[in-house]
Amino acid sequence: MVNVYLAEGFEEVEAITVIDMLRRAQIEVTTVSIGEKTVTGAHNIKVEADVLLGNEPVCEMIFLPGGMPGVTNLYACEPLREKLIAHNGENKYVAAICAAPMILGKLGILKDRKAVCYPGFEEYFEGGTPLYDNVCVDGNVITSRGAGTALEFSYKIISILKDEATASEIKKGIIDNR
């Protein structure tokens, strides 16, 4: 079970790609709005969340898409910050892409860890080590660089939550020959 947190201004490609790929892999995904049920992305695409913050199920992974001002709005949500700290404290998976690893850095989740992000957000890693790969896994933290890495990020999450064979099957099914 993965809970995907959405805020006004989220990056649509990052959120929807990951949601789609995980559901193709038969991983249960719940979209969670931190505000209104209908959330408008950074490129004016409206998405209806499954639930509102506070009504989400217990999950194995929290996923934060990037996008501005989506990331700023996610970080401003105190109940979400508390959930992230608690989730990480239980050594459950936390995943973030693009600018969203900034949130993890500001919360101390990246301290003594390696991570990746959209260029320019490394300064928020606060004790973390920035890498420049497309995807990085360090313990229970999975990060990725941006919209162009969303598929690769999705495959990595699938391989962790399911297995490599399922990730390969999904990749083949969408004709990703990279």
C-alpha positions as CSV (number, residue, x, y, z in Angstrom):
1,M,0.0,0.0,0.0
2,V,1.4,3.4,-1.1
3,N,-0.1,6.7,-0.1
4,V,0.6,9.5,-2.6
5,Y,0.2,13.0,-1.1
6,L,-1.0,15.7,-3.4
7,A,-1.0,19.5,-2.9
8,E,-2.0,22.3,-5.2
9,G,0.8,22.7,-7.7
10,F,2.0,19.1,-7.8
11,E,3.9,17.9,-10.8
12,E,1.4,15.9,-12.8
13,V,3.8,13.7,-14.7
14,E,5.6,12.6,-11.6
15,A,2.5,11.8,-9.6
16,I,0.4,10.2,-12.3
17,T,3.2,8.1,-13.8
18,V,4.1,6.6,-10.5
19,I,0.4,6.0,-9.6
20,D,-0.2,4.4,-13.0
21,M,2.8,2.1,-12.9
22,L,2.2,1.0,-9.3
23,R,-1.4,0.1,-10.1
24,R,-0.3,-1.8,-13.2
25,A,1.9,-3.8,-10.9
26,Q,-1.2,-4.4,-8.7
27,I,0.2,-2.4,-5.8
28,E,-2.6,-0.6,-3.9
29,V,-2.3,3.1,-4.2
30,T,-4.3,5.8,-2.4
31,T,-4.1,9.4,-3.4
32,V,-4.4,11.8,-0.5
33,S,-5.1,15.5,-0.8
34,I,-3.8,17.8,1.9
35,G,-6.6,20.3,1.1
36,E,-9.6,20.0,-1.1
37,K,-10.7,16.7,-2.8
38,T,-9.9,18.1,-6.2
39,V,-6.3,19.1,-6.5
40,T,-4.9,21.2,-9.4
41,G,-1.4,20.4,-10.6
42,A,1.3,22.7,-11.7
43,H,0.1,22.6,-15.3
44,N,-3.6,23.1,-14.5
45,I,-4.6,19.4,-14.6
46,K,-7.2,18.6,-12.0
47,V,-7.1,15.3,-10.2
48,E,-9.7,14.0,-7.7
49,A,-7.9,12.5,-4.7
50,D,-9.2,9.2,-3.2
51,V,-9.3,10.7,0.3
52,L,-8.5,13.8,2.3
53,L,-5.6,14.0,4.8
54,G,-6.5,12.3,8.0
55,N,-8.6,9.6,6.3
56,E,-5.8,7.7,4.5
57,P,-5.1,4.1,5.2
58,V,-2.0,2.8,7.0
59,C,0.6,2.3,4.3
60,E,4.0,0.7,3.6
61,M,5.2,3.7,1.6
62,I,4.6,7.5,1.5
63,F,5.3,9.0,-1.9
64,L,5.7,12.8,-2.4
65,P,5.6,14.1,-6.0
66,G,7.5,17.3,-6.9
67,G,6.4,20.4,-8.6
68,M,6.1,24.0,-7.5
69,P,4.3,25.2,-5.5
70,G,3.2,21.7,-4.7
71,V,6.3,20.9,-2.7
72,T,6.1,24.1,-0.7
73,N,2.5,23.4,0.0
74,L,3.3,19.8,1.1
75,Y,6.0,21.1,3.5
76,A,3.7,23.7,4.9
77,C,1.3,20.9,6.1
78,E,2.2,20.1,9.7
79,P,0.2,16.9,9.9
80,L,2.0,15.6,6.8
81,R,5.4,16.6,8.3
82,E,4.5,14.7,11.5
83,K,3.4,11.6,9.4
84,L,6.7,11.6,7.5
85,I,8.8,11.8,10.6
86,A,6.8,9.0,12.3
87,H,6.8,6.8,9.1
88,N,10.5,7.2,8.7
89,G,11.0,6.5,12.4
90,E,9.3,3.1,11.9
91,N,11.7,2.4,9.0
92,K,8.9,2.4,6.5
93,Y,9.5,3.5,3.0
94,V,9.5,7.2,2.1
95,A,9.8,8.1,-1.6
96,A,10.2,11.6,-3.2
97,I,10.9,12.9,-6.6
98,C,12.1,16.2,-8.1
99,A,12.0,19.0,-5.5
100,A,10.2,16.9,-2.9
101,P,13.4,15.4,-1.4
102,M,13.8,18.9,-0.1
103,I,11.0,18.1,2.4
104,L,12.9,15.0,3.6
105,G,16.1,17.0,3.9
106,K,14.4,19.8,6.0
107,L,12.9,17.2,8.3
108,G,16.2,15.5,8.9
109,I,15.3,12.3,7.1
110,L,18.2,12.6,4.7
111,K,20.8,13.1,7.4
112,D,23.7,10.7,6.8
113,R,22.0,9.4,3.6
114,K,22.5,9.6,-0.1
115,A,19.7,11.1,-2.2
116,V,19.0,12.8,-5.5
117,C,16.7,15.7,-6.5
118,Y,16.0,18.3,-9.1
119,P,19.1,20.4,-9.6
120,G,19.3,23.2,-7.2
121,F,17.5,21.6,-4.3
122,E,20.6,19.8,-2.9
123,E,21.1,22.7,-0.5
124,Y,18.2,21.4,1.5
125,F,19.6,18.0,2.2
126,E,20.9,19.1,5.7
127,G,23.4,16.4,6.4
128,G,22.7,14.3,3.4
129,T,24.9,13.5,0.4
130,P,23.6,14.5,-3.0
131,L,24.2,12.2,-5.9
132,Y,23.4,12.7,-9.5
133,D,21.9,9.4,-10.6
134,N,18.4,9.2,-11.9
135,V,17.2,7.2,-8.8
136,C,18.8,6.6,-5.4
137,V,17.9,4.1,-2.7
138,D,19.4,4.5,0.7
139,G,17.8,2.3,3.3
140,N,14.1,3.1,3.4
141,V,14.4,6.3,1.4
142,I,13.9,6.3,-2.4
143,T,14.5,9.5,-4.3
144,S,14.5,10.6,-8.0
145,R,15.5,13.6,-10.0
146,G,12.4,14.7,-12.0
147,A,9.6,14.2,-14.5
148,G,12.0,12.6,-17.0
149,T,13.0,9.9,-14.4
150,A,9.5,9.1,-13.3
151,L,9.3,5.7,-15.1
152,E,12.7,4.6,-13.8
153,F,11.7,5.7,-10.3
154,S,8.4,3.7,-10.7
155,Y,10.3,0.5,-11.7
156,K,12.6,0.8,-8.7
157,I,9.6,1.2,-6.3
158,I,7.9,-1.8,-8.0
159,S,11.1,-3.9,-7.6
160,I,11.2,-3.0,-3.9
161,L,7.6,-3.5,-3.1
162,K,7.1,-6.5,-5.3
163,D,10.1,-7.8,-7.2
164,E,12.4,-7.3,-10.3
165,A,10.4,-9.6,-12.4
166,T,7.2,-7.6,-12.0
167,A,9.1,-4.3,-12.7
168,S,10.6,-5.9,-15.9
169,E,7.1,-7.1,-16.9
170,I,5.6,-3.7,-16.5
171,K,8.5,-2.1,-18.4
172,K,8.1,-4.6,-21.2
173,G,4.3,-4.1,-21.3
174,I,4.6,-0.4,-21.9
175,I,7.4,-0.9,-24.5
176,D,10.1,0.8,-22.6
177,N,13.1,-0.5,-24.5
178,R,15.7,1.6,-22.6
